[in-house]
Amino acid sequence: MDQLLSHNLSIIQSPSVFSFSLDAVLLADFAQPAKHNRAKVVDLCAGNGVVGLLLSQKTRSPIIGIEIQERLVGMAKRTIQLNELEHQVSIIHGDLSEATKWIQKDTVDTLTCNPPYFAVGEKSIKNPNSHLAIARHELHTNLDEVMKVSSDLLKMNGKAYFVHRPDRLIEILETMKKHRIAPKKMRLVYPKVGKEANTLLIEGIKDGKDTGFRVLPPLFVYSEDNNYLPEVSAMLHGIR
């Protein structure tokens, strides 16, 4: 069990199955979920539920996670109970390609997704641990399917938030637009000053206008002496 001190949350996880990474915390911090009680928030590729749990601290809306791995769903359900959030957060065991079986099309106000980052080719090296391989490699879904399902679920002007890798930025932008999600806001995350960006945060709006795209100031994670810089430290520990 790990603690997210910034939000007073306890998270059940297992290094051999899945442990949430900083990417999930960055995504939840970047996302701006609709706050009114009647809004609907969905988290695809929910893992052990950490993004949904963090979003529960930013909105009173119901939050539904979808995760394909049964063991992660079990961890997420126990964590939701542990934090006494059953009234707000729920998780579905299933393939995101079937999301509209559980969630009506065109009804979601806010959607988040921390998808597998790595495309699978003949020469790609996959993690020998099947749980970690599914979380990191496009074995059960891919970028096109993630964007299609996101678009199907979102209502007009609903917002989607994704975390991904900068080397796939062009593909991400093209696929978002293909599925009627207009890219609106982007932030690049750098491990340190002077290093290349290794994480991308991007917001899109379903059926939004093509104009008005914004690039936010960069986010740097570590100082030269490998301590978290204030903004990231606040996300994790509540300390600036």
C-alpha positions in Angstrom: 0.0 0.0 0.0 1.3 3.4 -1.0 0.2 6.8 0.2 -0.5 9.9 -1.9 0.0 12.4 0.8 -1.1 15.3 -1.3 -4.6 13.9 -1.3 -4.6 11.7 1.8 -5.2 8.6 -0.4 -4.1 5.1 0.2 -3.4 3.1 -3.0 -3.1 -0.7 -3.2 -0.7 -1.9 -5.8 1.9 -4.6 -6.6 5.2 -4.1 -8.4 4.7 -7.5 -10.1 1.3 -6.5 -11.6 1.2 -2.7 -11.7 2.3 0.3 -9.8 1.1 3.7 -10.8 3.7 6.0 -12.2 4.2 9.8 -12.1 2.4 9.9 -15.5 -0.9 9.0 -13.8 -0.4 11.8 -11.2 0.5 14.3 -13.9 -2.6 13.3 -15.9 -4.9 13.8 -13.0 -3.4 17.1 -12.2 -3.6 18.3 -15.8 -7.3 17.2 -16.2 -10.0 19.7 -15.4 -13.1 17.5 -14.8 -16.6 18.9 -14.9 -17.6 19.7 -11.3 -21.4 19.7 -11.3 -23.1 16.6 -9.8 -24.8 15.6 -13.0 -21.6 15.5 -15.0 -20.1 12.1 -16.0 -16.3 11.4 -15.8 -14.7 8.4 -17.4 -11.2 7.1 -17.0 -10.1 4.6 -19.7 -7.1 2.2 -19.2 -7.8 2.8 -15.5 -5.1 0.4 -14.1 -5.4 0.3 -10.3 -7.7 3.3 -10.4 -5.3 6.0 -9.2 -6.4 8.6 -11.8 -10.1 8.2 -10.9 -9.2 8.5 -7.2 -7.2 11.6 -7.7 -10.0 13.1 -9.9 -12.5 12.5 -7.0 -10.6 15.2 -5.1 -11.4 17.7 -7.9 -15.0 17.0 -8.7 -18.2 15.7 -7.1 -19.3 14.0 -10.4 -19.5 10.2 -10.6 -16.3 8.7 -12.0 -16.3 5.4 -13.9 -13.0 3.6 -14.7 -12.6 0.8 -17.4 -9.8 -1.7 -17.1 -9.1 -4.9 -19.0 -6.9 -6.6 -16.4 -8.9 -8.5 -13.7 -6.2 -8.3 -11.0 -6.0 -4.5 -11.4 -9.7 -4.2 -11.2 -9.6 -6.1 -8.0 -7.0 -3.8 -6.6 -8.9 -0.7 -7.7 -12.1 -1.9 -6.1 -10.4 -2.6 -2.8 -8.6 0.8 -2.9 -12.0 2.6 -3.6 -13.4 0.9 -0.5 -10.3 1.6 1.5 -10.7 5.3 0.8 -14.5 5.2 1.3 -15.2 6.5 -2.2 -17.7 3.8 -3.3 -20.4 6.5 -3.6 -18.5 8.3 -6.3 -15.9 6.1 -8.0 -16.6 2.7 -9.7 -14.6 0.5 -12.0 -15.7 -1.9 -14.8 -13.7 -5.0 -15.8 -13.8 -5.0 -19.6 -12.2 -4.1 -22.9 -12.4 -0.4 -23.7 -13.5 -1.3 -27.2 -16.8 -2.3 -25.6 -17.2 0.8 -23.5 -20.5 1.8 -25.0 -22.0 -1.4 -23.6 -21.7 0.2 -20.1 -21.7 3.9 -20.9 -24.1 5.5 -23.3 -22.6 7.2 -26.3 -22.4 11.0 -26.3 -23.0 11.3 -22.6 -19.5 11.9 -21.0 -18.4 15.4 -19.9 -14.8 14.6 -19.1 -12.6 11.7 -20.1 -9.1 10.8 -19.1 -6.8 8.1 -20.5 -3.3 6.9 -19.7 -3.0 4.4 -22.6 -0.2 1.9 -23.5 2.5 4.0 -25.0 4.4 1.6 -27.3 3.2 0.5 -30.7 3.8 -3.2 -31.3 5.8 -4.2 -34.3 7.7 -7.4 -35.3 10.9 -6.2 -33.7 9.5 -4.5 -30.6 10.7 -5.7 -27.3 7.9 -6.4 -24.9 8.1 -6.8 -21.1 8.2 -10.5 -20.2 5.7 -9.8 -17.4 2.3 -10.1 -19.2 0.6 -7.6 -16.7 3.3 -5.0 -17.4 3.4 -5.7 -21.1 -0.4 -5.1 -21.4 -0.1 -1.8 -19.5 2.8 -0.5 -21.6 2.4 -2.0 -25.1 -0.5 -1.8 -27.6 -1.4 -5.4 -27.2 -5.1 -5.0 -26.5 -5.8 -1.5 -27.9 -4.0 1.1 -29.9 -4.0 4.9 -30.3 -6.7 4.9 -33.0 -9.1 2.8 -30.9 -8.5 4.9 -27.8 -9.4 8.1 -29.8 -12.4 6.5 -31.5 -13.8 5.2 -28.2 -13.1 8.6 -26.5 -15.0 10.4 -29.2 -17.9 7.9 -29.1 -18.3 8.4 -25.3 -17.9 12.2 -25.2 -20.8 14.6 -25.6 -20.4 17.6 -27.9 -17.8 19.9 -26.3 -16.8 17.3 -23.8 -13.2 17.3 -22.8 -10.6 14.6 -23.2 -7.2 14.4 -21.4 -4.4 12.1 -22.4 -0.8 11.4 -21.3 1.5 9.9 -23.8 5.0 10.1 -25.3 6.3 13.1 -27.3 7.7 11.0 -30.1 4.1 10.1 -31.1 2.8 13.7 -31.0 2.2 14.0 -34.8 0.3 10.7 -34.7 -1.7 11.7 -31.7 -2.7 15.1 -33.2 -3.8 13.4 -36.5 -5.7 10.6 -34.7 -7.5 13.1 -32.4 -8.7 15.1 -35.4 -9.6 12.0 -37.3 -12.1 11.2 -34.5 -13.5 14.7 -34.1 -11.4 15.6 -31.0 -9.9 19.0 -31.6 -6.5 19.4 -29.8 -6.7 22.5 -27.5 -3.9 22.5 -25.0 -0.6 20.7 -24.6 2.1 20.6 -21.9 5.5 18.9 -22.2 7.2 17.4 -19.2 10.9 17.2 -18.9 12.9 15.1 -16.4 15.4 17.9 -15.8 16.4 21.3 -17.3 18.5 20.6 -20.4 17.0 17.2 -21.0 14.5 16.3 -23.8 10.8 16.0 -23.0 9.7 12.5 -22.1 6.0 13.0 -21.4 3.2 14.8 -23.2 -0.1 16.0 -21.7 -2.8 17.0 -24.1 -6.4 18.2 -23.9 -9.0 17.9 -26.7 -12.6 19.0 -27.1 -15.1 16.9 -29.0 -16.3 18.8 -32.1 -14.3 21.8 -31.0 -12.9 24.5 -33.3 -9.5 24.0 -34.9 -8.4 27.4 -33.7 -7.0 28.4 -30.3 -4.4 25.6 -29.6 -2.2 26.5 -26.7 1.2 25.2 -25.5 1.5 25.7 -21.7 4.8 26.4 -20.0 7.1 23.3 -19.6 7.0 21.2 -16.4 10.4 20.1 -15.0 10.3 17.1 -12.6 13.7 16.9 -10.9 16.3 19.4 -9.7 20.0 18.8 -10.5 20.4 17.0 -7.2 17.5 14.6 -8.1 14.8 16.0 -5.8 11.3 16.7 -7.0 10.9 20.3 -8.0 8.1 22.3 -6.1 5.2 21.8 -8.6 5.7 18.0 -8.8 6.4 17.7 -5.1 3.0 19.4 -4.5 1.2 16.9 -6.7 2.8 14.0 -4.8 3.3 15.2 -1.2 1.3 18.4 -0.9 4.5 20.3 -0.2 5.9 23.1 -2.3 
